[in-house]
């Protein structure tokens, strides 16, 4: 605490010479004249000199100025308070409020205890500030004791006391008690409603916010911008577009469009409800945009998987000299992960290091996920090991990343480390670790893990876990066992389960169960082209070409079209998109010439095109051309002419890599001496020197 004795004012200061005598209301003078601690010091000295400080009202006014008005004067206020012989309730209230306002909640609570110990009467002005202090400390036990004091003294739970009680309980995670206090209020002002909304928002109780807002509208209570921000946030989380539009109309009718925070919430709501065009129009009409507005729009694009748009907007944000925050960076990293945009993501990582940003769980996990999905698993592990705190999501992302990158055994090692660190796995962790077993053929280990879920961790297997087990058994050639597992599932198998079995039948040429799988798939998802193609390829692999053509003709009659292959590649920080047999790219002529040259080189080395992967409606002479122009081949050819020799090529594809592209990419990696990383719908393929990390299980 500062010294209790004020310094003597300097002789030439005009501050007090302009006030030869204090007026009858010295409080007015003090409030008007004090701008900083120096001014306060001079007035304090003058009050001592004129003996006005012995006037309780004057002393209280001086204390109030120091504690509540003059910035950074809390130590000075404490020195004044300590000089008071017997501080009364008002003096204690001023100090408790001052400590709370000045981010010293612990001191506020301690002073409240001192007040009780010295039997100083408590009043309705004592409780709001000390309850706020408890809220900031998360001291719910102390808050409950204060609540008991409120009830003991018969103080009505109205106004500030009721509002701060609601806020304290809600902020401390006691949302049910907060609601009980709220429902018990005889009068509810807008602050009480907003306190309840804030509590529900903090706990993610979005449905309760909407229900409470409906009740608020029915009760005829007016609402303000704070209310609407909470409700709009809930609308976005619940995709409640109807209520969101109602609020948008209310904002327009009541002329509230100038509130930037409110408009940002509207942008966020529309984006989360999938109305990206509406969100973007609102965003573009905004004046100067802060980081929150930019983040809302970028996040909206990322969540809608419009990842190229997200990165384009991020580049606009950089051009506008708006510095990103953690939310922006997490969204950008997520988009980079989807697109395989390694260079852009690396720039984000560099920015984090340069700015000295804390590697929070969210940011660190996003970085791990990004590097893993770009095939840079060493960097993913490095970031993970440097994270100060890792939670179950961080561990799960790394385990899944290792599994996808073909490092199943190492994924299991990290799963064991996770348990050694006493981090309990969740259901998603088991999906990741079962995927790891699948990629490296650890059938027995998978069986043990699957059994341990419910036995050791009280986690009931979901559809995804059964899907993993079907995949594991199918990859190992245990098709009959996989089929029996499906038959014995306690839940009805979905299309993914049967599709997984069909894919295994395709690999292991089990026609009977392949046909059985398609029967179920046709009932569940009759227009899914990939299922027909899998069975057609299965027939072709066993020489039943007429049956293969029959399946393809069936597709054509039903108007079922194969999903076009799409490959993404980042070159010089720009993400390029290629579609199979597409000429939309700006440099398409150059790319097709490069593709023909590339294929000519690998044909000389022994590559023979597999026309079974061509479009079924292509003429025989066009089938080789069709497979030659698959999207990943175009992307690889583009990379060969636009990157330096020896540079790794990274591609992200929306579909499974076909057999022909798999074989061609192996040959390209050898002939052109390139490392090629392809992330398809199912897994990573690391091609190097004519080999693939998947051991040819595509």
N, C-alpha and C positions, 0 to 999 in steps of 0.2 A: 504494500500500500504506500501511496505517496505521503509525504510529511503532512501532518495536520496543520502546520503553521504556514500561512500563505506568505509569499515573498512580498517585500515592500515595493509598491509600484514605482516605476522610474519617474523622475521629476518632469520630463518634457512630454509625457504622454497626454494626449488631448481627451482620452477616453473618459476620465473622471472630472477633469477641469471643466468640462461642459456641463457637469452636474454638481453644482455647488451644494445643493441640499437634496435629500431624497424626497420625492413627493409622498403624498399620503399612501399611495399604492405602490410600494417598492417592487412588488411582483411584476408589474407591467414593465418597469425599467429593466429589471434583470432579464426578463424574457426577450425584450427588444434589443438590448445592448450586447448580450453575450453571444459571441461568434466562435470563440475558441477557448482553450484552457487559460491562455494568458489573460483574456478579458475577465474570465471567471475569477482568476487569482486577484485581479485588481479590485473587483467589486467586493470580494471576500475581505480584503484588507480594509476597504472603506467601511464595510459594515462593522468590523471590529473596532475601527477607530471611532466611529460614531455611536458605538454600543447598540446599534440597531439589531445586531446579530442575536441579542438576548430576547428579541421579540420572536416568539415561537412561529408566528406566521411568516416572518421574514426568513428565518432559518429554514423553514420547510420549503419556501420558494427557491432559496439558493440550492438546497439539496435536489429539488426537482429539476432545476436547470442543469445541474451537473450530471444527474443520472439519466435524464430523458431527452434533453435538448442539445446540449453542447457535445459535439462528436469527440470520441476518444477521451472522455473525462470520467470514466467509471471509477478509476483509482482515486481521483480527486473527490468524487462523491462519497466513496468509502471513508476517506479521511474526515470529511464533514460529519458523516453519520457516526463515526467512532467518537467524535467530540461531544455528541449529544448525550447528556447525562442519563436521561430515561426516554429513549425514543418511543414515540407512541405508535399506534396502529398505522396512521397515515405515513409516517417516516419509513416504517418497515415495508409498507405496500409500494412506496416509491422505489426503494432499493431492490425489492424482489422483481418488480417490473423492469427496472433498469438492467439488472443482471440477465434477465430473460431476453430482453431486446438486444443486448450486446453479446449474445452468443456465449453466455456463461451460465448455463442452466444448473450446473451442479452447485454453484455459489447461491443461486436463488433458492434451491431446495434446502441447503444447509441453513440459510438465513430464516427460512420458514420454520425449521426445527428449533432454531434459537428463539424465535418468536413464541413458540409453544412453551419451551422450557422456562421462559421469563414471564409466562402467564399474560402475555400481551393479547388483548382481545382480537379475535379474527372477525372480519366482516366480508360482505359480498365482493369487495374489491381485492381482497387478499387472494382468493381462490383462482380466478382466471389465469393470472400470471404464473403461479406456481404449478398449475395444471399444464400450462404450455411448456414449462420447464421439464416436467415429468415426461411429457410427450416427446420432447427432443432427446431426452436421455433413454427413452424406452423403459422408464422405471414404472411399470404398471403396478407393482406392489405398493410403492409409495403413493401412486395415484389413487389406488383403491382406499388407502387410509385417509387421503384427503377427501375423497367422496363420502366416507363415513363421517368425517368432521362436518361436511356440508349438511348432511342429513341430521346429525346430532344437534346442530344449531338452528334447525328449522328453516334454513335458507331455501327459498323457492328455486327450483331448477328452471329459471327463465333467463333470457338474455345471455350475457357472456358466460355465466357459470355453466348453464346447460350446454352451450355451444362448445366450450372448451372441454367439458367432460366427454362429450361425443367424440371430439377430435382426438383426445388423449387415448381413449379406449380403441378407437379405430386405428390410430397410428401405431399402437402397440400390438395390433393383431387380434384384439378382443372385439371383433366386429359384431358378434351377437349381443354382447353387453352394451355396445354403443347403440345398437338398434333398440334395445330395451329402454335405454335412457331416452332416446329420441321419441319412441312411442309413448313414453310416460310424460312428456312435456305437455303442459296445458296450453301453452302458446308456442308456436314455432315460427321464428322469423326466417328470412332467407339464408342467414348465416347457419342456422341449425340444419336446414336442408342441404346446403353446400358442404357442411362438415360431414354429413352422412354420405353424400356423393363421393367426397374425397376419400373417405374410408373404404368404400366399396371399390373405388378405382385402384387404390393401393393394393388391395387383396385380389384384384382381378375378378370381382363379382359383377360381371357386366350385365347379366340378366337382371340382377337386383336393382341396378341403376335404372334400367328401362322401366321396370315395374314401379319403382319409387317415383320416377318422373311422371308416369301416368297418374299416379295418386296425387302428385303435386299439382298437375293440371286440373284434375277434378276438384281439388280443394280451393281452386281460385287464387292460390298464392302466386304472385308475380315472380319471374325468374330473371336472372341477369346473365352477363357473359360467362361468369364462372360456372354457373349451372350448365349452360349450353356446351361449354368446352368438355365437361365431364360426360355429358350425355352423348355428344358427337363421338367421343372416344369409344364409348360403349357400342354405339351403332357400327363403328368400323370393325370392332372385334367380333361383333355378332353378325356382320353383314346385313344389318337391318336398314336396308335402303329406304324403305317407306318412311320410317321415322326420321331418318337423316334428311330426306327431301323436305319433310314438314319443317324441320328446323332451318333448312336453307331458305325456305319461303319466309319463315318468321324473321330471319336475319334481314332479308331484303325489304320486307314490309316495314320493319322497325328501324331502317336506316343504320344498321350495325356493320355495314360492309367495310368501314374504315378500321375496324379492330383486326389488326394483322394476325393476332393469335387465333382469333375465331375463324378467320378465313383459312389459316393454315390447318386448323382442325377439320374444316370442310374438305380441303384438298386430301387430307389423310383419310377421311371417311369415304369419300368417293373412290379413292385408289384402292382401299381395302375391300370395297364392295364390287370391285372389278370394273368400275366406270372410269377407266383411265383417261378417256378423251375429255370427259367433263372435268376431272381433276386437273388435267393439263391446261384446259382453258382458264380455269380459275387461277391456277398457278401463274400462267403467262400474264394475266391481267393485274396481278399484284404489283405494287410499286417496288421499292427496294426490299429484297427478300433476305431474311436472316438465315442462319444455318439450319434452324428448325424447319423452315419452309422447304428449303432444298432437300433436306433429309427425308421429309415426308414424301415428296414426289419420287425421289430416287428409291426409297424403300418400297413405294407402291409398285414401281416397275419391277423391282427385284422379286417381290412376292408374287407378281403375276407372271413371272418367268420371262418378262420382256427385258432380258438382261442386256442386250445391245443398247436399248434405249436408256437403261439405267447408267451405263458407262458413258454414253454420249452426253447425258445430262450432267454427269459428274465432271466431264471435261468442260462443260459450260460453266459450271460452278467454279472451277479453278480459274477460268478466264475472267470471271466476275470478282476474283480475289476474295472469295468467301472461304474462310478456313473450315475444313470439315471437322465434325466432332466424332465421338465414338460411334454413335448411331449411324452416321454417314459411312464411316469406314467399314463397319460390320456389313452394311448393305452392299457396298462396293465389292468387298471381298467375296461375298456370297455370289454376286454376279460373275466375278472373275472365275470362281470355282466352277460354275455352270458352263461358262464359255471356254474354259481352259486358257484364260487370258493371263498367262504367267507374268509377262512383263509389267502389265498394269498392276497386278497384285503385288509384285515385288516393289513397285514404286510406293504403294501404300505401306508396306512393311518398312521401307526406308524412311518414309514420312513419320511413322510411329517412333522410330529410333531417333530421328533428328529432333523431333519435338519433345523427346523424353517422356512420351505418354506412358502411363502405367499399363502394363499388360494385364488388364482385367480378365476375368474368366470369359466374358463374352468376346472380347477382342482376341484373346489368345486362342480360344476355341475356333473362332472364325478363321484365323491364320492357319491353324493346324488343318482344318477342313479344306481350305484353299490349296495349300501345298499338296496335301494328299490327293485331291481330285485333279491336280495338274501333274501327278506322277512324280513329284519331288518329295518322296517319302523321307529322305534324309533331313531335308529342311523342316518337314512336319514334326519329326521327332525332336529336332533341335529346339524348335519353338516350344513344344510341349514341355521339355525338360527345363526350360527357362521361365515357365509360368510360375509366379509366386504361389498361386492357389489353383488347384485343379479340382473340378467336381465330376460327377458321374458322366455329364455330357462330354467333358473334355476327354476323359478316358475312352468313352464309347466312340467318339469321332476318330481318335487315333487308331483304335482297334479295327474299326471299319475300314479306315484308310489303308492300314497294313494288309487287311484281307483282300481289298480290291486290287492292291498292287502286287498280289501274288506272294505275300510274305505271311502265310497263314500260321506257321510255327511261331514266328516272332509275335504275331497278334495274340496267340495263346500265352506267350511269356508275359506280355503286358497285362493280359487278363488276370494272371496269377499275381503279378505285382500290385494290381488294383486291389485285390483281396488282401494282400499283405499290408497295404496302406489303410485297411479298414474302410474302403469306399465300397458300399454295397452296390452291386450291379442292378440295373433296372431291366425291364422287358426289352428295350431297344439294344442294350448291351448284349443280351443273349442272341438277338438277331445278328449282330456284328460278329460275335465269336463263332456262331454256327456257320456264318458265311465264310469265316476263316477256315473252318474245318472242310467246308465244301471245296474251296479253291485248291486245297492241298491233299484232298482225299483221306482225311482223318475220320474214318467212319466210326470206329470204336469210341474215339474221344467225343464225337458228336452225340452218340447214343448216351454216353455218361452225362454230358452237359444237359441234354434235353431232359433226362430223368431228374437231374438235380434242381432244375428250375422250381418245380413245385415242392420237391422234397426238402431242399435246403434253403430256398429263398422265398417260398410262398408266392411264386409267380406262376399263374396259370398260362400255359402256352396259348398264344393267339394264332390266327391264320398264318401270319408271317413266319412263325416258328415252325409250323407244320410244312410250310412251303420250303423252308431251308432244309428240313429233313428229307423231303421228297427229292430235292435237288441233290443232296449228298448221296442218297442211296442210288438215285438214277445215274449220277456221274460214275459211281463205282460199278455200274452194271447190274445192280440189285433191283431190277425193274419190278419183279414180282413182289418183293418186300415193300417197295415204295407204293405199289398199288394196294397192298393189304393195309398199309398205314392210312392211306386215303379212305379206304372202306371202313376203317375203325375210328375215324376222327369223330370227336363228340360234337363238332360243329359241321355244318354243311360246307363242303369244299367249294371254293370260288373258282373263277376262271383261271386265275394265276396258278393255282394248284394243278389243275388238269393240263394247263399249257406247259408247266414245268415237266410233268410226266411225259407229255408228247415230245418235247424237245429231247428228253433222254431216250425215248423210243426211236427218234430219228437217228441219234448217234449210234445206238446199239442195234438198230435195225429190227426192232420188235414191232412187227406190223399189227399183230392182234391187239395189243394194248394201245398202240397208236390210234387205231380205228376207234377203240372204246373211248379214248380221251377226246377225240374230235366229236363224238356223239354228245358228250356232256358240254363241250365248248359251244357247239352250235345252239344248244338250248340257252346257254348263259350269255354269250356274246356272238350272235349270229353274223355280225358284219365285220368281225376282226379278221383282216386279211392274212396276218401272220400265221394263224392256225392252219388255214388251208394250204399255205405254202409249205409249212412244215410237213404235213401229211403227203403233199405232192412230192416233196423231195425224198421222203421216206420210201414211197413207192418207187421212185426213180432209182434210189440206191440199191434196191433189191431186184431191179430189172423189170418192174411192173410199169412200163412206160405208158401203156394205155390207161391204166388207173390214174397215173399221174396227170395225164392230159384231161381225164374226166373231171378230176378235182378242179383243175384250172378252168375248165369250161363251165363248171358249176359256179365258180366265182364270177365269171364273166356274165352269165345269165342273171345272177342276182345283183349285178352292178357293184360288186365288191372290188374296190381298187386297193392296190398295195400302197401302204404309206410311203411317200417318197423319201429316199435316204437323204439326209442332210448332214454335212460335215462342217465344222467350224475350225478355223486356224488363226492364230494371232501372229502377225508379222509387223515388226516395227511399231508395236503398240496399237495396231488397228486389227479388229476382228473381222475376218472375211468368211462369208458363208457360201457354201457350194451345195447345189442340189444335183442329183443324178441326172445326166443327160441334159443339163441346163446350160443356157448360154447367156444368162442375165448378167454375169460378172463383166465389169468394165473391160477387162483384158482377156475376154473369153477366147478369142482367136489365138492369142499367144499361149494361153493355158492349154488349149487342145493340141496345139503343135508340140508343146513340151510333153504332154501326156503320151502322144504317139512316139516321140523320141525315147521317152522313159521305158515304154513297153517294148520298143524295139531292142533296147539294151538288155532287158531281162529275158526276152525271148532268146537272144543269142546265148544267154547263160543257162537256158534250159526250161524257162517258164512256158507252160502251155495253158492257155485260157480254159476255164471250166465253164462252158456255155450253159450248164444246167442251172446256173444262177441268173441267167438272163431273164428279161421280161417274157412271160409266157405268151404274150400276144405278138412278140417280135417274129419276123420271118427268119428262117433258118440262117440265111446269109447275113442277117443283121444282128444275130445273137452275140457274136464276138464283139461287135462294136458296142452293143448294149452293156456288157459286163466291163468293157474297157473304160466306160464313162461313168462308173459308180462314183459317188461323191467323194469318198476318201482318196481315190486315185487322182481325181482332179486337184484335191487339196494338197496331196503329196507333191504332184508335179509343180504346182504353184510355189510350194516351199523350196523345191530344188532350184528354181530359177530366181527366187527372191531372197534367199539367205546364203550366207557364206558356207563354203564346203566344211563339213564336220559339225555344223550346227544341228542340235537335236530338233526333230520335228514333232510337234505335239498337236494331236487332232482329237476333237470331241465329236462323236457321232450319235445320232438319235436312235439308231437301230443296231441290232447285232451285226457284227462284221461277218460278211458271207465267206464261204470257203475260198472262192476265187480271190477275193481281196486279201484274205489272210495269207494265202500262198504267195500272191504277188508282192505283198508288203515285206514278207520274209526275204524274198529275192532282192527287192529294192534296197533293203538295209545292207545286204552283202555287196551288191554291185556298186552302189554309190557311197558305201562306207558311212552310213548315217544311222544314228540311233533314232528310232521312230516309236513314239508312245501314242497309242490309240485308246481312248476311253469310249467304249461303246455302251449300249444299254445295260449290259450285264457286268462288265469288268474292265480292267486295264489289260492291254497287250503291249509288252515291252519287246520291240523287235531290235535285235542287234546281231550283226554278222550272220544273217540267215537263220536265226533261231527266234522263238517267241517264248515269253515267260509262262504262257498258259500251257506249254507242252502240247500244243496243237489240239487242245480241247476248246474249240471255239463255240 
